[in-house]
Amino acid sequence: MRAKAVFAIAMCVASLALAQSREPLQQIAQSVGAIALFWFVAITYLIIAAWVSFVSALLPQWVSQRVRAIEMRSIPSFLIGLAVVVVLGVLALLLGKAGKDFPPAGLLALIILLALLISWSVGWVPVTWVVGRRIASAMNWSREDLPTALVGAFVLHLLPFFPVVGWAIILCCMFIAIGSLVVKP
């Protein structure tokens, strides 16, 4: 009964808005899009924060070792990560094309892409720590625990909304994340 009443009210409001002009309907659609974008950003950040917290709690010594590696050797981490992504990306592309005729090659391409995704997500945790520490030191915030990593994750999570510069920074951090898994501190 309530569902029918809500549906009837929604239809009345929509028909009134449509009868007046198209502007209110467009405004409603834009506000729904803005609300959906807000919730998408909030939920994806919570997932990232949970991942950073989980890996940081599960492997604290490994994370601190990778953070030192990134802080001391960020350029080699970037170059190694770039080389790994390019080589494995080209290999996955070639195997994907060969997968049309020979399906196991396509499966191998999928495994390579999955390995890249896993290495990026694991290497992303130390990158959030480094970014969080740099933000904390810039703000004279003397903390070295998990909230600094969560601040770094939040900043990195919002960067893709800045079209060219944010995308470039995220791409650079992605290469560093993958390369940091190999570089020694």
N, C-alpha and C positions, 0 to 999 in steps of 0.2 A: 504494500500500500504506500509506504514512504517512498519507495523507488519511483512509483508512478507519479507521485506528487512532485518529487524533485525533477523528474523528466518534464512534466508539464510546465513547471516554473521555468526551467531552462529553455524550453521551446518558446515560451512567451517572451522571455527576455531577448532571446536571439531574434525572434520575429520583429519585436519592437526596434531592436538595434538595426536590423536589416531594412525595416520600413523607413527609418529616419534617414540614414545614409550609410555608406560603406565605411566611413571612418571609425565609428565605434567598434565595428566588427574587426577591423584591422588592429585597433588598439587592444582589443581583447586577445587577439591572436599573438600580438607582440608581447603582451604581458605574460601570457602562458608560456611563450618561448623563453622569456627572461627567467621565469620561475623554474622552468625545466633545466635551463643552463645552470642556475644557482645550485639546484639539487644534484645535478651531474657532477659539478665541481666539488661540492661538499662530500658526496659519497666516494668519489674516486680518491679524494685526499685522505679520507678515513681509511680506505684500503691501503694506500701507500704508507700512511702513518703506522698502520698495524704491521705491515711488512717490515718497515724499518725497525720498529720496536721488537718484533719477533727475531729477526736476524741479529740485532744488537744484543738481545738478551741470551740468545742461543750460542753465539760465537763472539764474545766480547774481545778476546785476545786477537782473533783473526781480523775483526773489524778495526781494532786499533793499529794492527800491523799494516793493513791496507791503507788506512788513513795516513800513516807515516810515509808509505810508498807514494801516495798521491802528492802529499805536501813536499816531499823531497825530489820526486822525479815525475812531475806532471807532464812535461813535454815528451819524454820517452813513452809514458803511458798513453798519451794522445796518439803518437805516431804508431805504436804497436796496435792500439785499438783500431785506428784507421786502416792499417794494413789488413788486420784480421777481418774487419767488416767488408772491405773491398774484395779480398780474395774469396771469402766464404759466400759473399753475396753473388759474385760472378759464377762461382761454382754451383750455387743453388739455382741460379738462373739457367745455366747450361743443362743441369740435371733436370730441371723442370721442363725444359723444352724437349729433352730426350724422353721424359716421362710420358709423352703422348704416345710414343711407339713402344716403349718399354717401361711398364708401370713401376717396377722396383726402383728405377732411377728417380721417378717422381716422389716416391716415398723417402728416398735418401735426401732429396732436396728439402722435403718437409722436416726431416730430422735435423738437417743443418740449420734451417731457419729457427727451429725450436731451441737448438743449442745456443744460437745467438741471442735469442730472447731470454733464455735462462741466465746466460752469462751477463747480459745487460742488467737484469733485475737483481742479481746477486751483487754485482759491482756497483750498482746504484746506491746501495746503503752507505759505503764509505764516502761516496761523493756527497751525499746529503750531510754527513758529519763535517766534511771539509767546508762546504758552503755555510753550514750553520755556525761553525767556529769563526769563519771570516766575518760573518754578519755580527756575531757576538763581540768580536774584538773591535769592529768598527763602531759598535754602539756602547763600548766600554761595559759590556755585560760579562762578568767574570764567572761564567758557568762552562763546564766541560762535560755535562751529562746529556742524557737523552733529549731534553727539551731543545738543546741547540741543534741536534740532528733533525728534530721535527720542524723547527723553524726553517732549516735548510731545505727540507722536503717541501714545505709549504711554498717557499720562494721558487724552487724549481718547478713546482706544480703549476704556479701561476705564469711562468715565463712563456709558455706557448700562446698565451693570449696577446702577446706583443709580437706582431707578425714577423718581421724579418730578423730583428736583433734577437728576440727571444728564441726563435727557431734555431738560429745559429749557435746560441749559447747552449741550448739543450742538445744539439747535435755534437758539439764539442764535449760536453759532459758525458754524453753517451759513449764516445770514443775513449775518453779517459776511464770510464767505468769498466769497459771491456779490457782495456790495456792494463788497468791496475791489478787485474787478476794474475798477470804474468810478471810484472815488474817487481823486483826485489827492493825493499826499503834501504 
